[in-house]
Structures are given as C-alpha cells and as structure tokens.
Amino acid sequence: MKIQTQYTYEKSWADTQEADLLRIIEEEVGDADPKGTLSYIKEAIKGGKTITVGSCRFRFKPEEEQCS
C-alpha cells in the first residue's frame, strides 16, 4: 500500500515510507500510539478517504499514479 502525505500548508502530495509515516504521526499526536494510529489511517484510506491527523493529511496513492 502506497501512502501519500501533505501538510496543510503544502500544495503537492509526497510518497511517504512507513518509517516516515510513524515519525510524522508521532510528531502530530504526541503520546498516542503511532502504530495504532497508522493502522487506523490505513483502514480508513482504503475507501478513498483522506484522513487528517494534526496538520498532516494522509491518502492512498491514486491508481493512475502508481503505474509510473
């Protein structure tokens, strides 16, 4: 599963590795469980939703972009 992130002040989406996703989540939610939050995000974005955690948005990489 490829996940893209975008901070609220950015205009473009970036492909993000899982280690970086965990770091971003930890920065945004503090003491909350980053792995549990990432699991929730993965489930929620499967249906095409965009999830916002703090000031960062997460989405499933669109199919047409995965082919490149």
C-alpha positions as CSV (number, residue, x, y, z in Angstrom):
1,M,0.0,0.0,0.0
2,K,1.5,3.3,-1.0
3,I,0.5,6.3,1.1
4,Q,1.0,9.9,0.3
5,T,1.2,12.8,2.8
6,Q,0.6,16.5,2.6
7,Y,0.9,19.1,5.3
8,T,-1.9,21.7,5.3
9,Y,0.5,24.4,4.1
10,E,1.7,22.4,1.2
11,K,0.2,22.2,-2.3
12,S,1.6,18.8,-3.5
13,W,1.4,15.2,-2.2
14,A,4.5,13.3,-1.4
15,D,5.0,9.5,-1.4
16,T,6.0,8.5,2.2
17,Q,7.7,5.5,3.6
18,E,6.3,3.7,6.6
19,A,9.1,4.8,9.0
20,D,8.5,8.4,8.0
21,L,4.7,7.9,8.4
22,L,5.3,6.8,12.0
23,R,7.6,9.7,12.7
24,I,5.0,12.2,11.3
25,I,2.2,10.6,13.3
26,E,4.3,10.7,16.5
27,E,5.1,14.4,15.9
28,E,1.4,15.2,15.3
29,V,-0.3,13.1,18.1
30,G,2.4,13.1,20.8
31,D,2.0,10.4,23.4
32,A,-0.7,8.5,21.4
33,D,0.2,5.1,19.9
34,P,1.7,5.9,16.4
35,K,1.4,2.3,15.2
36,G,-2.2,2.1,16.2
37,T,-2.9,5.4,14.6
38,L,-1.2,4.3,11.4
39,S,-3.3,1.1,11.3
40,Y,-6.4,3.2,11.6
41,I,-5.2,5.5,8.8
42,K,-4.5,2.6,6.5
43,E,-8.0,1.1,7.1
44,A,-9.7,4.5,6.6
45,I,-8.0,5.5,3.4
46,K,-8.6,2.2,1.6
47,G,-12.0,3.5,0.6
48,G,-10.5,6.6,-1.0
49,K,-10.9,8.9,2.0
50,T,-8.3,11.5,3.1
51,I,-7.5,11.5,6.8
52,T,-6.1,14.5,8.6
53,V,-4.1,14.0,11.7
54,G,-2.9,17.3,13.2
55,S,-1.6,19.4,10.3
56,C,-0.9,16.4,8.0
57,R,-3.2,14.7,5.5
58,F,-2.9,11.1,4.5
59,R,-4.3,9.4,1.4
60,F,-4.0,6.2,-0.6
61,K,-1.8,6.8,-3.7
62,P,-4.2,7.0,-6.6
63,E,-4.0,4.0,-9.0
64,E,-3.1,6.1,-12.1
65,E,0.0,7.5,-10.2
66,Q,1.2,4.0,-9.1
67,C,1.9,2.8,-12.6
68,S,4.9,5.2,-13.1
